[in-house]
Structure formats: structure tokens, C-alpha cells
Amino acid sequence: MHRQPIESSVLAEVGYDQQRRLLEVKLVGGAVYQYLDVPAREFMALLAADSSGRHYNTKIKPNYEYRQVS
């Protein structure tokens, strides 16, 4: 999956697969997580957020099933 850099103290890169509704995030520390069944609007909200790290920690991380991939 293609990930794009994002300006954040928490996130380094983010990517989204609309067909699979899969959000992939690479954290600043290097770990990569995939979040399952994430609507496209949630990905767009992450990109548009004043603080993408805060949005990730409050809206995505606690609300979607995930798996660590690296």
C-alpha cells in the first residue's frame, strides 16, 4: 500500500485502501499498524485534522480493530 508522509509528532506516514477500507499508519518510532473497516471519511478527517496525532489517538486507535504489521 502506498503511504504518504504526514506532518505529525506521532505519525510518520498514512495510507488508505478504499476497496478494503484499510487504513495503514507508520508511527514516528517505525511501527506500522493496519486498522480494519475504516470508512473513507475517517481517513479524510485524519488528513484534514488540525492535529493528526490527536485525531489518531482519540478517533481511530480506540475505535477500530487493528493489527501490527511491523
mmCIF file as Biopython writes it, N, C-alpha, C and O atoms, coordinates in Angstrom:
data_model
#
loop_
_atom_site.group_PDB
_atom_site.id
_atom_site.type_symbol
_atom_site.label_atom_id
_atom_site.label_alt_id
_atom_site.label_comp_id
_atom_site.label_asym_id
_atom_site.label_entity_id
_atom_site.label_seq_id
_atom_site.pdbx_PDB_ins_code
_atom_site.Cartn_x
_atom_site.Cartn_y
_atom_site.Cartn_z
_atom_site.occupancy
_atom_site.B_iso_or_equiv
_atom_site.auth_seq_id
_atom_site.auth_asym_id
_atom_site.pdbx_PDB_model_num
ATOM 1   N N  . MET A ? 1  ? 0.846   -1.178 0.000  1.0 0.0 1  A 1 
ATOM 2   C CA . MET A ? 1  ? 0.000   0.000  0.000  1.0 0.0 1  A 1 
ATOM 3   C C  . MET A ? 1  ? 0.892   1.242  0.000  1.0 0.0 1  A 1 
ATOM 4   O O  . MET A ? 1  ? 1.888   1.305  0.720  1.0 0.0 1  A 1 
ATOM 5   N N  . HIS A ? 2  ? 0.526   2.205  -0.801 1.0 0.0 2  A 1 
ATOM 6   C CA . HIS A ? 2  ? 1.264   3.470  -0.832 1.0 0.0 2  A 1 
ATOM 7   C C  . HIS A ? 2  ? 0.887   4.300  0.392  1.0 0.0 2  A 1 
ATOM 8   O O  . HIS A ? 2  ? -0.293  4.515  0.671  1.0 0.0 2  A 1 
ATOM 9   N N  . ARG A ? 3  ? 1.894   4.759  1.110  1.0 0.0 3  A 1 
ATOM 10  C CA . ARG A ? 3  ? 1.674   5.663  2.243  1.0 0.0 3  A 1 
ATOM 11  C C  . ARG A ? 3  ? 2.278   7.011  1.904  1.0 0.0 3  A 1 
ATOM 12  O O  . ARG A ? 3  ? 3.289   7.098  1.207  1.0 0.0 3  A 1 
ATOM 13  N N  . GLN A ? 4  ? 1.650   8.058  2.404  1.0 0.0 4  A 1 
ATOM 14  C CA . GLN A ? 4  ? 2.157   9.408  2.190  1.0 0.0 4  A 1 
ATOM 15  C C  . GLN A ? 4  ? 2.657   9.983  3.506  1.0 0.0 4  A 1 
ATOM 16  O O  . GLN A ? 4  ? 2.087   9.710  4.562  1.0 0.0 4  A 1 
ATOM 17  N N  . PRO A ? 5  ? 3.718   10.779 3.447  1.0 0.0 5  A 1 
ATOM 18  C CA . PRO A ? 5  ? 4.201   11.429 4.670  1.0 0.0 5  A 1 
ATOM 19  C C  . PRO A ? 5  ? 3.131   12.367 5.226  1.0 0.0 5  A 1 
ATOM 20  O O  . PRO A ? 5  ? 2.344   12.942 4.474  1.0 0.0 5  A 1 
ATOM 21  N N  . ILE A ? 6  ? 3.112   12.511 6.534  1.0 0.0 6  A 1 
ATOM 22  C CA . ILE A ? 6  ? 2.161   13.405 7.186  1.0 0.0 6  A 1 
ATOM 23  C C  . ILE A ? 6  ? 2.906   14.172 8.277  1.0 0.0 6  A 1 
ATOM 24  O O  . ILE A ? 6  ? 3.768   13.623 8.963  1.0 0.0 6  A 1 
ATOM 25  N N  . GLU A ? 7  ? 2.560   15.437 8.422  1.0 0.0 7  A 1 
ATOM 26  C CA . GLU A ? 7  ? 3.215   16.270 9.426  1.0 0.0 7  A 1 
ATOM 27  C C  . GLU A ? 7  ? 2.577   16.012 10.784 1.0 0.0 7  A 1 
ATOM 28  O O  . GLU A ? 7  ? 1.440   16.413 11.034 1.0 0.0 7  A 1 
ATOM 29  N N  . SER A ? 8  ? 3.316   15.342 11.652 1.0 0.0 8  A 1 
ATOM 30  C CA . SER A ? 8  ? 2.789   14.952 12.953 1.0 0.0 8  A 1 
ATOM 31  C C  . SER A ? 8  ? 3.940   14.551 13.863 1.0 0.0 8  A 1 
ATOM 32  O O  . SER A ? 8  ? 4.975   14.075 13.396 1.0 0.0 8  A 1 
ATOM 33  N N  . SER A ? 9  ? 3.758   14.745 15.155 1.0 0.0 9  A 1 
ATOM 34  C CA . SER A ? 9  ? 4.762   14.265 16.109 1.0 0.0 9  A 1 
ATOM 35  C C  . SER A ? 9  ? 4.520   12.794 16.465 1.0 0.0 9  A 1 
ATOM 36  O O  . SER A ? 9  ? 5.351   12.167 17.123 1.0 0.0 9  A 1 
ATOM 37  N N  . VAL A ? 10 ? 3.388   12.249 16.031 1.0 0.0 10 A 1 
ATOM 38  C CA . VAL A ? 10 ? 3.014   10.862 16.334 1.0 0.0 10 A 1 
ATOM 39  C C  . VAL A ? 10 ? 3.127   9.976  15.090 1.0 0.0 10 A 1 
ATOM 40  O O  . VAL A ? 10 ? 3.684   8.880  15.150 1.0 0.0 10 A 1 
ATOM 41  N N  . LEU A ? 11 ? 2.601   10.454 13.977 1.0 0.0 11 A 1 
ATOM 42  C CA . LEU A ? 11 ? 2.529   9.684  12.737 1.0 0.0 11 A 1 
ATOM 43  C C  . LEU A ? 11 ? 3.601   10.128 11.752 1.0 0.0 11 A 1 
ATOM 44  O O  . LEU A ? 11 ? 3.876   11.321 11.623 1.0 0.0 11 A 1 
ATOM 45  N N  . ALA A ? 12 ? 4.203   9.171  11.060 1.0 0.0 12 A 1 
ATOM 46  C CA . ALA A ? 12 ? 5.185   9.488  10.022 1.0 0.0 12 A 1 
ATOM 47  C C  . ALA A ? 12 ? 4.555   9.411  8.628  1.0 0.0 12 A 1 
ATOM 48  O O  . ALA A ? 12 ? 4.819   10.255 7.772  1.0 0.0 12 A 1 
ATOM 49  N N  . GLU A ? 13 ? 3.715   8.380  8.409  1.0 0.0 13 A 1 
ATOM 50  C CA . GLU A ? 13 ? 3.088   8.158  7.107  1.0 0.0 13 A 1 
ATOM 51  C C  . GLU A ? 13 ? 1.709   7.544  7.306  1.0 0.0 13 A 1 
ATOM 52  O O  . GLU A ? 13 ? 1.452   6.855  8.293  1.0 0.0 13 A 1 
ATOM 53  N N  . VAL A ? 14 ? 0.827   7.810  6.344  1.0 0.0 14 A 1 
ATOM 54  C CA . VAL A ? 14 ? -0.503  7.203  6.357  1.0 0.0 14 A 1 
ATOM 55  C C  . VAL A ? 14 ? -0.878  6.783  4.941  1.0 0.0 14 A 1 
ATOM 56  O O  . VAL A ? 14 ? -0.470  7.411  3.964  1.0 0.0 14 A 1 
ATOM 57  N N  . GLY A ? 15 ? -1.659  5.712  4.847  1.0 0.0 15 A 1 
ATOM 58  C CA . GLY A ? 15 ? -2.161  5.253  3.565  1.0 0.0 15 A 1 
ATOM 59  C C  . GLY A ? 15 ? -3.549  4.662  3.749  1.0 0.0 15 A 1 
ATOM 60  O O  . GLY A ? 15 ? -3.933  4.274  4.852  1.0 0.0 15 A 1 
ATOM 61  N N  . TYR A ? 16 ? -4.299  4.600  2.647  1.0 0.0 16 A 1 
ATOM 62  C CA . TYR A ? 16 ? -5.669  4.087  2.742  1.0 0.0 16 A 1 
ATOM 63  C C  . TYR A ? 16 ? -6.007  3.295  1.490  1.0 0.0 16 A 1 
ATOM 64  O O  . TYR A ? 16 ? -5.728  3.737  0.375  1.0 0.0 16 A 1 
ATOM 65  N N  . ASP A ? 17 ? -6.600  2.137  1.673  1.0 0.0 17 A 1 
ATOM 66  C CA . ASP A ? 17 ? -7.110  1.307  0.586  1.0 0.0 17 A 1 
ATOM 67  C C  . ASP A ? 17 ? -8.629  1.356  0.674  1.0 0.0 17 A 1 
ATOM 68  O O  . ASP A ? 17 ? -9.236  0.743  1.552  1.0 0.0 17 A 1 
ATOM 69  N N  . GLN A ? 18 ? -9.231  2.098  -0.255 1.0 0.0 18 A 1 
ATOM 70  C CA . GLN A ? 18 ? -10.677 2.313  -0.200 1.0 0.0 18 A 1 
ATOM 71  C C  . GLN A ? 18 ? -11.461 1.024  -0.443 1.0 0.0 18 A 1 
ATOM 72  O O  . GLN A ? 18 ? -12.507 0.815  0.171  1.0 0.0 18 A 1 
ATOM 73  N N  . GLN A ? 19 ? -10.974 0.164  -1.325 1.0 0.0 19 A 1 
ATOM 74  C CA . GLN A ? 19 ? -11.687 -1.085 -1.609 1.0 0.0 19 A 1 
ATOM 75  C C  . GLN A ? 19 ? -11.760 -1.981 -0.375 1.0 0.0 19 A 1 
ATOM 76  O O  . GLN A ? 19 ? -12.795 -2.588 -0.100 1.0 0.0 19 A 1 
ATOM 77  N N  . ARG A ? 20 ? -10.656 -2.059 0.365  1.0 0.0 20 A 1 
ATOM 78  C CA . ARG A ? 20 ? -10.610 -2.919 1.555  1.0 0.0 20 A 1 
ATOM 79  C C  . ARG A ? 20 ? -10.942 -2.172 2.844  1.0 0.0 20 A 1 
ATOM 80  O O  . ARG A ? 20 ? -11.013 -2.775 3.915  1.0 0.0 20 A 1 
ATOM 81  N N  . ARG A ? 21 ? -11.147 -0.852 2.739  1.0 0.0 21 A 1 
ATOM 82  C CA . ARG A ? 21 ? -11.423 0.003  3.908  1.0 0.0 21 A 1 
ATOM 83  C C  . ARG A ? 21 ? -10.338 -0.195 4.974  1.0 0.0 21 A 1 
ATOM 84  O O  . ARG A ? 21 ? -10.620 -0.374 6.158  1.0 0.0 21 A 1 
ATOM 85  N N  . LEU A ? 22 ? -9.099  -0.156 4.508  1.0 0.0 22 A 1 
ATOM 86  C CA . LEU A ? 22 ? -7.941  -0.442 5.347  1.0 0.0 22 A 1 
ATOM 87  C C  . LEU A ? 22 ? -7.080  0.814  5.474  1.0 0.0 22 A 1 
ATOM 88  O O  . LEU A ? 22 ? -6.613  1.363  4.476  1.0 0.0 22 A 1 
ATOM 89  N N  . LEU A ? 23 ? -6.882  1.250  6.692  1.0 0.0 23 A 1 
ATOM 90  C CA . LEU A ? 23 ? -6.018  2.392  6.991  1.0 0.0 23 A 1 
ATOM 91  C C  . LEU A ? 23 ? -4.693  1.855  7.510  1.0 0.0 23 A 1 
ATOM 92  O O  . LEU A ? 23 ? -4.664  1.041  8.433  1.0 0.0 23 A 1 
ATOM 93  N N  . GLU A ? 24 ? -3.605  2.309  6.919  1.0 0.0 24 A 1 
ATOM 94  C CA . GLU A ? 24 ? -2.280  1.888  7.378  1.0 0.0 24 A 1 
ATOM 95  C C  . GLU A ? 24 ? -1.529  3.111  7.878  1.0 0.0 24 A 1 
ATOM 96  O O  . GLU A ? 24 ? -1.467  4.129  7.190  1.0 0.0 24 A 1 
ATOM 97  N N  . VAL A ? 25 ? -0.963  3.015  9.064  1.0 0.0 25 A 1 
ATOM 98  C CA . VAL A ? 25 ? -0.203  4.123  9.635  1.0 0.0 25 A 1 
ATOM 99  C C  . VAL A ? 25 ? 1.185   3.638  10.030 1.0 0.0 25 A 1 
ATOM 100 O O  . VAL A ? 25 ? 1.356   2.537  10.554 1.0 0.0 25 A 1 
ATOM 101 N N  . LYS A ? 26 ? 2.158   4.480  9.766  1.0 0.0 26 A 1 
ATOM 102 C CA . LYS A ? 26 ? 3.516   4.246  10.257 1.0 0.0 26 A 1 
ATOM 103 C C  . LYS A ? 26 ? 3.771   5.305  11.314 1.0 0.0 26 A 1 
ATOM 104 O O  . LYS A ? 26 ? 3.674   6.502  11.044 1.0 0.0 26 A 1 
ATOM 105 N N  . LEU A ? 27 ? 4.095   4.861  12.504 1.0 0.0 27 A 1 
ATOM 106 C CA . LEU A ? 27 ? 4.354   5.779  13.600 1.0 0.0 27 A 1 
ATOM 107 C C  . LEU A ? 27 ? 5.771   6.338  13.491 1.0 0.0 27 A 1 
ATOM 108 O O  . LEU A ? 27 ? 6.623   5.769  12.808 1.0 0.0 27 A 1 
ATOM 109 N N  . VAL A ? 28 ? 6.009   7.446  14.165 1.0 0.0 28 A 1 
ATOM 110 C CA . VAL A ? 28 ? 7.327   8.075  14.157 1.0 0.0 28 A 1 
ATOM 111 C C  . VAL A ? 28 ? 8.401   7.088  14.611 1.0 0.0 28 A 1 
ATOM 112 O O  . VAL A ? 28 ? 9.520   7.119  14.098 1.0 0.0 28 A 1 
ATOM 113 N N  . GLY A ? 29 ? 8.083   6.228  15.552 1.0 0.0 29 A 1 
ATOM 114 C CA . GLY A ? 29 ? 9.035   5.233  16.046 1.0 0.0 29 A 1 
ATOM 115 C C  . GLY A ? 29 ? 9.316   4.093  15.082 1.0 0.0 29 A 1 
ATOM 116 O O  . GLY A ? 29 ? 10.228  3.300  15.318 1.0 0.0 29 A 1 
ATOM 117 N N  . GLY A ? 30 ? 8.541   3.994  13.989 1.0 0.0 30 A 1 
ATOM 118 C CA . GLY A ? 30 ? 8.779   2.982  12.965 1.0 0.0 30 A 1 
ATOM 119 C C  . GLY A ? 30 ? 7.767   1.855  12.892 1.0 0.0 30 A 1 
ATOM 120 O O  . GLY A ? 30 ? 7.718   1.152  11.882 1.0 0.0 30 A 1 
ATOM 121 N N  . ALA A ? 31 ? 6.960   1.655  13.922 1.0 0.0 31 A 1 
ATOM 122 C CA . ALA A ? 31 ? 5.950   0.587  13.900 1.0 0.0 31 A 1 
ATOM 123 C C  . ALA A ? 31 ? 4.869   0.904  12.863 1.0 0.0 31 A 1 
ATOM 124 O O  . ALA A ? 31 ? 4.503   2.062  12.663 1.0 0.0 31 A 1 
ATOM 125 N N  . VAL A ? 32 ? 4.370   -0.146 12.209 1.0 0.0 32 A 1 
ATOM 126 C CA . VAL A ? 32 ? 3.316   0.007  11.206 1.0 0.0 32 A 1 
ATOM 127 C C  . VAL A ? 32 ? 2.095   -0.782 11.665 1.0 0.0 32 A 1 
ATOM 128 O O  . VAL A ? 32 ? 2.200   -1.947 12.049 1.0 0.0 32 A 1 
ATOM 129 N N  . TYR A ? 33 ? 0.935   -0.130 11.618 1.0 0.0 33 A 1 
ATOM 130 C CA . TYR A ? 33 ? -0.329  -0.745 12.016 1.0 0.0 33 A 1 
ATOM 131 C C  . TYR A ? 33 ? -1.332  -0.613 10.880 1.0 0.0 33 A 1 
ATOM 132 O O  . TYR A ? 33 ? -1.328  0.370  10.139 1.0 0.0 33 A 1 
ATOM 133 N N  . GLN A ? 34 ? -2.189  -1.615 10.755 1.0 0.0 34 A 1 
ATOM 134 C CA . GLN A ? 34 ? -3.319  -1.569 9.831  1.0 0.0 34 A 1 
ATOM 135 C C  . GLN A ? 34 ? -4.603  -1.575 10.649 1.0 0.0 34 A 1 
ATOM 136 O O  . GLN A ? 34 ? -4.792  -2.415 11.528 1.0 0.0 34 A 1 
ATOM 137 N N  . TYR A ? 35 ? -5.476  -0.631 10.346 1.0 0.0 35 A 1 
ATOM 138 C CA . TYR A ? 35 ? -6.776  -0.518 11.008 1.0 0.0 35 A 1 
ATOM 139 C C  . TYR A ? 35 ? -7.842  -0.977 10.033 1.0 0.0 35 A 1 
ATOM 140 O O  . TYR A ? 35 ? -7.868  -0.552 8.879  1.0 0.0 35 A 1 
ATOM 141 N N  . LEU A ? 36 ? -8.724  -1.851 10.507 1.0 0.0 36 A 1 
ATOM 142 C CA . LEU A ? 36 ? -9.679  -2.549 9.656  1.0 0.0 36 A 1 
ATOM 143 C C  . LEU A ? 36 ? -11.039 -1.868 9.640  1.0 0.0 36 A 1 
ATOM 144 O O  . LEU A ? 36 ? -11.485 -1.306 10.641 1.0 0.0 36 A 1 
ATOM 145 N N  . ASP A ? 37 ? -11.689 -1.931 8.477  1.0 0.0 37 A 1 
ATOM 146 C CA . ASP A ? 37 ? -13.054 -1.438 8.290  1.0 0.0 37 A 1 
ATOM 147 C C  . ASP A ? 37 ? -13.190 0.049  8.640  1.0 0.0 37 A 1 
ATOM 148 O O  . ASP A ? 37 ? -14.141 0.460  9.305  1.0 0.0 37 A 1 
ATOM 149 N N  . VAL A ? 38 ? -12.228 0.835  8.182  1.0 0.0 38 A 1 
ATOM 150 C CA . VAL A ? 38 ? -12.228 2.284  8.427  1.0 0.0 38 A 1 
ATOM 151 C C  . VAL A ? 38 ? -12.888 2.970  7.230  1.0 0.0 38 A 1 
ATOM 152 O O  . VAL A ? 38 ? -12.451 2.776  6.096  1.0 0.0 38 A 1 
ATOM 153 N N  . PRO A ? 39 ? -13.931 3.767  7.463  1.0 0.0 39 A 1 
ATOM 154 C CA . PRO A ? 39 ? -14.573 4.470  6.352  1.0 0.0 39 A 1 
ATOM 155 C C  . PRO A ? 39 ? -13.647 5.534  5.751  1.0 0.0 39 A 1 
ATOM 156 O O  . PRO A ? 39 ? -12.796 6.094  6.442  1.0 0.0 39 A 1 
ATOM 157 N N  . ALA A ? 40 ? -13.826 5.799  4.466  1.0 0.0 40 A 1 
ATOM 158 C CA . ALA A ? 40 ? -13.014 6.804  3.778  1.0 0.0 40 A 1 
ATOM 159 C C  . ALA A ? 40 ? -13.125 8.162  4.462  1.0 0.0 40 A 1 
ATOM 160 O O  . ALA A ? 40 ? -12.148 8.909  4.513  1.0 0.0 40 A 1 
ATOM 161 N N  . ARG A ? 41 ? -14.300 8.490  4.985  1.0 0.0 41 A 1 
ATOM 162 C CA . ARG A ? 41 ? -14.474 9.794  5.644  1.0 0.0 41 A 1 
ATOM 163 C C  . ARG A ? 41 ? -13.569 9.931  6.865  1.0 0.0 41 A 1 
ATOM 164 O O  . ARG A ? 41 ? -13.135 11.033 7.199  1.0 0.0 41 A 1 
ATOM 165 N N  . GLU A ? 42 ? -13.288 8.816  7.527  1.0 0.0 42 A 1 
ATOM 166 C CA . GLU A ? 42 ? -12.390 8.857  8.687  1.0 0.0 42 A 1 
ATOM 167 C C  . GLU A ? 42 ? -10.957 9.144  8.246  1.0 0.0 42 A 1 
ATOM 168 O O  . GLU A ? 42 ? -10.236 9.890  8.909  1.0 0.0 42 A 1 
ATOM 169 N N  . PHE A ? 43 ? -10.549 8.553  7.131  1.0 0.0 43 A 1 
ATOM 170 C CA . PHE A ? 43 ? -9.221  8.836  6.585  1.0 0.0 43 A 1 
ATOM 171 C C  . PHE A ? 43 ? -9.116  10.305 6.185  1.0 0.0 43 A 1 
ATOM 172 O O  . PHE A ? 43 ? -8.113  10.958 6.473  1.0 0.0 43 A 1 
ATOM 173 N N  . MET A ? 44 ? -10.142 10.820 5.525  1.0 0.0 44 A 1 
ATOM 174 C CA . MET A ? 44 ? -10.132 12.227 5.116  1.0 0.0 44 A 1 
ATOM 175 C C  . MET A ? 44 ? -10.108 13.151 6.332  1.0 0.0 44 A 1 
ATOM 176 O O  . MET A ? 44 ? -9.437  14.184 6.317  1.0 0.0 44 A 1 
ATOM 177 N N  . ALA A ? 45 ? -10.831 12.785 7.373  1.0 0.0 45 A 1 
ATOM 178 C CA . ALA A ? 45 ? -10.825 13.581 8.606  1.0 0.0 45 A 1 
ATOM 179 C C  . ALA A ? 45 ? -9.439  13.576 9.245  1.0 0.0 45 A 1 
ATOM 180 O O  . ALA A ? 45 ? -9.005  14.591 9.789  1.0 0.0 45 A 1 
ATOM 181 N N  . LEU A ? 46 ? -8.748  12.450 9.184  1.0 0.0 46 A 1 
ATOM 182 C CA . LEU A ? 46 ? -7.384  12.368 9.708  1.0 0.0 46 A 1 
ATOM 183 C C  . LEU A ? 46 ? -6.466  13.328 8.954  1.0 0.0 46 A 1 
ATOM 184 O O  . LEU A ? 46 ? -5.679  14.050 9.566  1.0 0.0 46 A 1 
ATOM 185 N N  . LEU A ? 47 ? -6.571  13.335 7.629  1.0 0.0 47 A 1 
ATOM 186 C CA . LEU A ? 47 ? -5.729  14.219 6.823  1.0 0.0 47 A 1 
ATOM 187 C C  . LEU A ? 47 ? -6.052  15.690 7.063  1.0 0.0 47 A 1 
ATOM 188 O O  . LEU A ? 47 ? -5.159  16.535 7.010  1.0 0.0 47 A 1 
ATOM 189 N N  . ALA A ? 48 ? -7.313  16.003 7.325  1.0 0.0 48 A 1 
ATOM 190 C CA . ALA A ? 48 ? -7.746  17.394 7.486  1.0 0.0 48 A 1 
ATOM 191 C C  . ALA A ? 48 ? -7.624  17.910 8.915  1.0 0.0 48 A 1 
ATOM 192 O O  . ALA A ? 48 ? -7.767  19.111 9.145  1.0 0.0 48 A 1 
ATOM 193 N N  . ALA A ? 49 ? -7.368  17.048 9.859  1.0 0.0 49 A 1 
ATOM 194 C CA . ALA A ? 49 ? -7.361  17.436 11.277 1.0 0.0 49 A 1 
ATOM 195 C C  . ALA A ? 49 ? -6.259  18.449 11.579 1.0 0.0 49 A 1 
ATOM 196 O O  . ALA A ? 49 ? -5.170  18.392 11.009 1.0 0.0 49 A 1 
ATOM 197 N N  . ASP A ? 50 ? -6.562  19.375 12.486 1.0 0.0 50 A 1 
ATOM 198 C CA . ASP A ? 50 ? -5.545  20.326 12.949 1.0 0.0 50 A 1 
ATOM 199 C C  . ASP A ? 50 ? -4.380  19.579 13.587 1.0 0.0 50 A 1 
ATOM 200 O O  . ASP A ? 50 ? -3.224  19.966 13.419 1.0 0.0 50 A 1 
ATOM 201 N N  . SER A ? 51 ? -4.684  18.515 14.314 1.0 0.0 51 A 1 
ATOM 202 C CA . SER A ? 51 ? -3.657  17.660 14.916 1.0 0.0 51 A 1 
ATOM 203 C C  . SER A ? 51 ? -3.953  16.220 14.505 1.0 0.0 51 A 1 
ATOM 204 O O  . SER A ? 51 ? -4.837  15.573 15.068 1.0 0.0 51 A 1 
ATOM 205 N N  . SER A ? 52 ? -3.213  15.730 13.530 1.0 0.0 52 A 1 
ATOM 206 C CA . SER A ? 52 ? -3.461  14.358 13.071 1.0 0.0 52 A 1 
ATOM 207 C C  . SER A ? 52 ? -3.132  13.347 14.165 1.0 0.0 52 A 1 
ATOM 208 O O  . SER A ? 52 ? -3.782  12.306 14.254 1.0 0.0 52 A 1 
ATOM 209 N N  . GLY A ? 53 ? -2.146  13.633 14.987 1.0 0.0 53 A 1 
ATOM 210 C CA . GLY A ? 53 ? -1.804  12.736 16.090 1.0 0.0 53 A 1 
ATOM 211 C C  . GLY A ? 53 ? -2.924  12.626 17.102 1.0 0.0 53 A 1 
ATOM 212 O O  . GLY A ? 53 ? -3.232  11.533 17.577 1.0 0.0 53 A 1 
ATOM 213 N N  . ARG A ? 54 ? -3.536  13.751 17.437 1.0 0.0 54 A 1 
ATOM 214 C CA . ARG A ? 54 ? -4.662  13.743 18.377 1.0 0.0 54 A 1 
ATOM 215 C C  . ARG A ? 54 ? -5.851  13.005 17.767 1.0 0.0 54 A 1 
ATOM 216 O O  . ARG A ? 54 ? -6.510  12.219 18.447 1.0 0.0 54 A 1 
ATOM 217 N N  . HIS A ? 55 ? -6.125  13.256 16.492 1.0 0.0 55 A 1 
ATOM 218 C CA . HIS A ? 55 ? -7.235  12.572 15.820 1.0 0.0 55 A 1 
ATOM 219 C C  . HIS A ? 55 ? -6.996  11.056 15.833 1.0 0.0 55 A 1 
ATOM 220 O O  . HIS A ? 55 ? -7.904  10.279 16.129 1.0 0.0 55 A 1 
ATOM 221 N N  . TYR A ? 56 ? -5.789  10.655 15.515 1.0 0.0 56 A 1 
ATOM 222 C CA . TYR A ? 56 ? -5.436  9.231  15.524 1.0 0.0 56 A 1 
ATOM 223 C C  . TYR A ? 56 ? -5.650  8.624  16.912 1.0 0.0 56 A 1 
ATOM 224 O O  . TYR A ? 56 ? -6.261  7.564  17.043 1.0 0.0 56 A 1 
ATOM 225 N N  . ASN A ? 57 ? -5.150  9.292  17.933 1.0 0.0 57 A 1 
ATOM 226 C CA . ASN A ? 57 ? -5.221  8.758  19.301 1.0 0.0 57 A 1 
ATOM 227 C C  . ASN A ? 57 ? -6.627  8.750  19.889 1.0 0.0 57 A 1 
ATOM 228 O O  . ASN A ? 57 ? -6.924  7.919  20.747 1.0 0.0 57 A 1 
ATOM 229 N N  . THR A ? 58 ? -7.499  9.657  19.449 1.0 0.0 58 A 1 
ATOM 230 C CA . THR A ? 58 ? -8.841  9.743  20.040 1.0 0.0 58 A 1 
ATOM 231 C C  . THR A ? 58 ? -9.946  9.165  19.164 1.0 0.0 58 A 1 
ATOM 232 O O  . THR A ? 58 ? -10.960 8.704  19.687 1.0 0.0 58 A 1 
ATOM 233 N N  . LYS A ? 59 ? -9.776  9.176  17.856 1.0 0.0 59 A 1 
ATOM 234 C CA . LYS A ? 59 ? -10.856 8.747  16.953 1.0 0.0 59 A 1 
ATOM 235 C C  . LYS A ? 59 ? -10.590 7.418  16.246 1.0 0.0 59 A 1 
ATOM 236 O O  . LYS A ? 59 ? -11.530 6.702  15.902 1.0 0.0 59 A 1 
ATOM 237 N N  . ILE A ? 60 ? -9.339  7.091  16.031 1.0 0.0 60 A 1 
ATOM 238 C CA . ILE A ? 60 ? -9.020  5.885  15.264 1.0 0.0 60 A 1 
ATOM 239 C C  . ILE A ? 60 ? -8.528  4.757  16.164 1.0 0.0 60 A 1 
ATOM 240 O O  . ILE A ? 60 ? -9.111  3.673  16.188 1.0 0.0 60 A 1 
ATOM 241 N N  . LYS A ? 61 ? -7.472  5.014  16.891 1.0 0.0 61 A 1 
ATOM 242 C CA . LYS A ? 61 ? -6.841  3.971  17.714 1.0 0.0 61 A 1 
ATOM 243 C C  . LYS A ? 61 ? -7.823  3.252  18.651 1.0 0.0 61 A 1 
ATOM 244 O O  . LYS A ? 61 ? -7.793  2.023  18.712 1.0 0.0 61 A 1 
ATOM 245 N N  . PRO A ? 62 ? -8.693  3.965  19.383 1.0 0.0 62 A 1 
ATOM 246 C CA . PRO A ? 62 ? -9.587  3.250  20.307 1.0 0.0 62 A 1 
ATOM 247 C C  . PRO A ? 62 ? -10.850 2.672  19.657 1.0 0.0 62 A 1 
ATOM 248 O O  . PRO A ? 62 ? -11.590 1.933  20.307 1.0 0.0 62 A 1 
ATOM 249 N N  . ASN A ? 63 ? -11.106 2.996  18.390 1.0 0.0 63 A 1 
ATOM 250 C CA . ASN A ? 63 ? -12.398 2.646  17.804 1.0 0.0 63 A 1 
ATOM 251 C C  . ASN A ? 63 ? -12.368 1.611  16.684 1.0 0.0 63 A 1 
ATOM 252 O O  . ASN A ? 63 ? -13.425 1.155  16.248 1.0 0.0 63 A 1 
ATOM 253 N N  . TYR A ? 64 ? -11.191 1.232  16.211 1.0 0.0 64 A 1 
ATOM 254 C CA . TYR A ? 64 ? -11.107 0.292  15.097 1.0 0.0 64 A 1 
ATOM 255 C C  . TYR A ? 64 ? -10.178 -0.865 15.454 1.0 0.0 64 A 1 
ATOM 256 O O  . TYR A ? 64 ? -9.155  -0.690 16.116 1.0 0.0 64 A 1 
ATOM 257 N N  . GLU A ? 65 ? -10.564 -2.038 14.999 1.0 0.0 65 A 1 
ATOM 258 C CA . GLU A ? 65 ? -9.711  -3.218 15.175 1.0 0.0 65 A 1 
ATOM 259 C C  . GLU A ? 65 ? -8.431  -3.013 14.369 1.0 0.0 65 A 1 
ATOM 260 O O  . GLU A ? 65 ? -8.464  -2.425 13.288 1.0 0.0 65 A 1 
ATOM 261 N N  . TYR A ? 66 ? -7.321  -3.488 14.885 1.0 0.0 66 A 1 
ATOM 262 C CA . TYR A ? 66 ? -6.045  -3.277 14.200 1.0 0.0 66 A 1 
ATOM 263 C C  . TYR A ? 66 ? -5.137  -4.488 14.340 1.0 0.0 66 A 1 
ATOM 264 O O  . TYR A ? 66 ? -5.365  -5.384 15.152 1.0 0.0 66 A 1 
ATOM 265 N N  . ARG A ? 67 ? -4.098  -4.474 13.512 1.0 0.0 67 A 1 
ATOM 266 C CA . ARG A ? 67 ? -3.025  -5.463 13.625 1.0 0.0 67 A 1 
ATOM 267 C C  . ARG A ? 67 ? -1.706  -4.752 13.345 1.0 0.0 67 A 1 
ATOM 268 O O  . ARG A ? 67 ? -1.630  -3.854 12.506 1.0 0.0 67 A 1 
ATOM 269 N N  . GLN A ? 68 ? -0.683  -5.168 14.058 1.0 0.0 68 A 1 
ATOM 270 C CA . GLN A ? 68 ? 0.646   -4.612 13.823 1.0 0.0 68 A 1 
ATOM 271 C C  . GLN A ? 68 ? 1.299   -5.429 12.724 1.0 0.0 68 A 1 
ATOM 272 O O  . GLN A ? 68 ? 1.308   -6.658 12.781 1.0 0.0 68 A 1 
ATOM 273 N N  . VAL A ? 69 ? 1.847   -4.752 11.721 1.0 0.0 69 A 1 
ATOM 274 C CA . VAL A ? 69 ? 2.466   -5.460 10.599 1.0 0.0 69 A 1 
ATOM 275 C C  . VAL A ? 69 ? 3.985   -5.320 10.591 1.0 0.0 69 A 1 
ATOM 276 O O  . VAL A ? 69 ? 4.664   -6.058 9.877  1.0 0.0 69 A 1 
ATOM 277 N N  . SER A ? 70 ? 4.517   -4.410 11.354 1.0 0.0 70 A 1 
ATOM 278 C CA . SER A ? 70 ? 5.983   -4.325 11.526 1.0 0.0 70 A 1 
ATOM 279 C C  . SER A ? 70 ? 6.315   -3.407 12.678 1.0 0.0 70 A 1 
ATOM 280 O O  . SER A ? 70 ? 7.489   -3.202 12.985 1.0 0.0 70 A 1 
#
